[in-house]
């Protein structure tokens, strides 16, 4: 039956809008495990090896630019989707990698999260989907890095009203460049207008890996965009209370100054 969309309803992102911002050469990493892997005694060792062999080479290849982290969390019903975006110039962010984690246990996801946040260049901010099971995952990052670097987002109608239009504008401006990946288009087409307000619909699609998706990278991208909009956190120094001046002195005969060589090892 043919359905005609009412005014103020329908897909929020067009295919063309996303396609014009897609670029070649951006890695997309997918890792999935069977449900029984949750009790595998070697899962942490396997995860560390995966990080070393698959993830770290991609992080090593990132440019030395500010990095924003966004994540839509999923455990078994949906997958986890992670975006790493880098600021290439004052008005444009470029995707460094997109990561899909399917049926990955909580402890392994925490291991991956921590490794990324500790090894990306110049972490600008990280924003997490903190609904449901994602709350514990987001809170773990918050406890490590603090509220100035981590946002735990419980998306509401009001949040979508504020942030989806801003996020969409970045594609209209071509200031958000993403991987040339069909899943990104498919996921963003799951953002719909309902009575004029953007939200996620309940439909599912078959991904490029042949497995179901539910708009995962649309939320991952929204979280990453939110992270790019946060102010840069100031670097905090904690003094040990010790500040020394080394014994060596330099005599400047031109302006009659005698100076010591400062040692700031008392600051951590």
MOUR-V499956 format. One record per pair of residues at least 6 apart in sequence whose ideal C-beta (glycine too) atoms are under 7 Angstrom apart, sorted by the first residue. I is the first residue (numbers start at 0). J is the second residue. Records with the same first field share a line. If there is no record, write none. Layout:
I = J ; J
This chain:
7 = 192 ; 194 ; 195
8 = 192 ; 193
9 = 191 ; 192
10 = 188 ; 191
11 = 163 ; 167 ; 190 ; 191 ; 192 ; 197
12 = 167 ; 187 ; 188 ; 190
14 = 184
16 = 170 ; 171
17 = 170 ; 183 ; 184 ; 187
18 = 184
19 = 173
20 = 170 ; 173 ; 175 ; 176 ; 177
21 = 177 ; 178 ; 179
22 = 176 ; 179
23 = 179
25 = 94 ; 96 ; 178 ; 179
26 = 57 ; 96
27 = 97 ; 178 ; 180
28 = 53 ; 54 ; 57 ; 96 ; 98
29 = 99 ; 208
30 = 49 ; 100 ; 103
31 = 101 ; 102
32 = 102 ; 103
33 = 102
34 = 75 ; 102
36 = 42
37 = 104
42 = 104 ; 107
43 = 107 ; 110
46 = 107 ; 110 ; 111
50 = 111 ; 114
54 = 114
57 = 96
58 = 118 ; 119
61 = 85 ; 95 ; 119 ; 120
62 = 85
63 = 120
64 = 85 ; 86 ; 87 ; 120 ; 121
65 = 85 ; 86 ; 121 ; 123
66 = 83 ; 85 ; 119 ; 120 ; 121 ; 122 ; 123
67 = 84 ; 92 ; 123 ; 124 ; 223 ; 226 ; 227
68 = 83 ; 115 ; 116 ; 122 ; 125 ; 223 ; 226
69 = 82 ; 126 ; 219 ; 220 ; 222 ; 223 ; 225 ; 226
70 = 79 ; 80 ; 81 ; 127 ; 128 ; 219 ; 222
71 = 79 ; 80 ; 128 ; 215 ; 218 ; 219 ; 222
72 = 79 ; 127 ; 128 ; 132 ; 133 ; 136
73 = 79 ; 215
74 = 105 ; 132
75 = 102
77 = 213 ; 215
78 = 99 ; 100 ; 101 ; 215
79 = 100 ; 103 ; 108
80 = 99 ; 215 ; 216 ; 219
81 = 97 ; 98 ; 219
82 = 94 ; 97 ; 219 ; 220 ; 223
83 = 95 ; 96 ; 119
84 = 92 ; 93 ; 94 ; 95 ; 223 ; 227
85 = 92 ; 93 ; 95
86 = 92
87 = 93
90 = 174
91 = 174 ; 176
92 = 174 ; 175 ; 227
93 = 176
94 = 176 ; 177 ; 178
97 = 178 ; 180 ; 216
100 = 108
101 = 210
108 = 136
109 = 136 ; 139
112 = 136 ; 140
116 = 122 ; 125 ; 140 ; 144
122 = 148
123 = 226 ; 227 ; 231
124 = 148 ; 150 ; 226 ; 229
125 = 140 ; 148 ; 149 ; 226
126 = 150 ; 152 ; 222 ; 225 ; 226
127 = 133 ; 136 ; 137 ; 140 ; 150 ; 151 ; 152 ; 222
128 = 152 ; 154 ; 218 ; 222
129 = 137 ; 151 ; 152 ; 153
130 = 153 ; 154
137 = 151
138 = 151
140 = 149
141 = 149 ; 151
147 = 232
148 = 232
150 = 225 ; 226 ; 229
152 = 158 ; 222 ; 225
156 = 196
159 = 196 ; 197 ; 198
160 = 196
162 = 221 ; 225
163 = 190 ; 197 ; 221
166 = 220 ; 221 ; 224
169 = 175 ; 224
175 = 224
177 = 183
181 = 207
182 = 206 ; 207 ; 212 ; 216
183 = 216
185 = 204 ; 212
186 = 212 ; 214 ; 215 ; 216 ; 217
187 = 217
189 = 199 ; 200 ; 202 ; 213 ; 214 ; 217
190 = 197 ; 199 ; 214 ; 217
191 = 198 ; 200
199 = 214
203 = 211 ; 212 ; 213
204 = 212
205 = 211
206 = 212
236 = 266
237 = 267
238 = 265 ; 266
239 = 265 ; 267
240 = 265
241 = 265
242 = 265
243 = 262 ; 265
244 = 259 ; 261 ; 262
245 = 259 ; 260 ; 262
247 = 260
248 = 257 ; 258 ; 259
249 = 258
250 = 257
